[in-house]
Amino acid sequence: MTIPFLSKVKLMKLSLYNIIIPYKKYLILYNTLWDSVVMCFRSDMTKWGIDDKLHLSLSNIDHRLVNTLKENKIILDDDINERNMVKNILEETNNVNDVLEFTIIPSLACNFSCWYCYENHNNKEHISQPEIKHIVLALEKIIKNKPEITTFKISFFGGEPLLFFKSVVVPLIEDIKQDPLLDTLTIKVGFTTNGYLISNKFIKYFTENPILEAIQVTLDGNKERHNKVRFSFKGDNSYKKITNNIIDCLKHKINIVLRLNISEDTKLDIAKLLHEFVNIEEAKQYLHISIQKVWQSDYSVYDTIDKLLAESRSLGFDSASYFTYPSSIWSTCYADKANNMVINPNGKVFKCTARNFSPVQEEGHIAENGDIRWNAIHEKRIHLSPINDKECINCNIFPICAGGCSQKVLEDKIGKHCNLNKNEKLRIDYARRVLFEKIEQEKIEIKR
């Protein structure tokens, strides 16, 4: 007996996380939770009863399309609870049990003065020897309480962390390595640095101690612009000094993430910039290009970034933008992770490095005995979750944005932190950029 089509779909529903992206003569049905894509001619979509806003009745969908939509989770069995799935994925991501990360700020002091920096480099305080001991005690206590942690990541940030390489960075690493209570940990180290102070001693230390994952170094355009925007207090040619240091690192097979900051004023000849490294044999393997928007700039800057990204890739370099690795329910910001904290001089503890380290941002401190004593700001943070925001959890791009910046949510008193949710055009463009990057990285297959 043939079962009528309508009876087949009575127990089906549309996924919460479908979005339609117009593209040339096509409409792309992209499901942001299930990472599935169906691409159709616009004319067929109209004929099949689907418009470009995904306003459709299941009973009107052409039966030839139903199986494809079911296979790609565009339509689902009625008993599938996607909100619970999203909640569980997000909680698992933010509560990884086997990795602990400390972001260490040796000092807020810096040898550069960049226009877009939000930090106060007049603060010359730095982590003292007793404070190094307090940090190691804190690490011991965490590992004792969480024996499932097997990997400890130390990310050095600043200010300029290499100003204190000898007095803070090396002593801290050595104390951790030599601590018998921590000898089962796999230690991984990273730096965010302007690159000016990378030295032979730095390279030698990490060549002999192969625990360095990567160094992020920033260039602000080609030589002329970089030297105007990012200059040392000596007033010398910082661009040449930094590029030479990068080359030295590459020759020693040290991973470099070269961050290019883009604003409305940026005029970057990326081919000319990358020519500095094109003849370095190790560059294509160890040099990774990260093209990012300066935080003060408008969303429209991403159009410029798209062009630079394509050109960088055409030259054979591993290259990424924000949309290559966006915040998502599978990959949230470090500030959202329970096993992650930012430690400043005087044992002050924060969660976010994208704000100045003023007292109003402080979320706790490390006591002399290694106890981490959190305050009310931190308590507020851990109870904040986008899954408790109905607009957020029901937004069709929630899986690939994870509710946006939690720091902004923490600071926002009126709850209007998300421009994407309020702006359909912007939301579609966000989804398009994420999707096209997934296609570029061959992480997703389009069904036609």
PyMOL commands that set and color helices and strands:
alter all, ss='L'
color gray80, all
select helices_A, chain A and resi 5-9+42-47+58-60+63-71+82-94+129-145+161-178+200-208+223-229+238-251+270-274+283-286+301-314+322-324+334-336+345-347+359-361+376-383+386-388+390-393+398-400+406-411+419-422+424-440
alter helices_A, ss='H'
color red, helices_A
select strands_A, chain A and resi 12-14+18-23+26-31+36-41+75-77+99-104+151-156+186-193+212-219+256-262+287-293+318-320+340-343+348-350+364-366+372-374+446-447
alter strands_A, ss='S'
color yellow, strands_A
deselect
rebuild
show_as cartoon
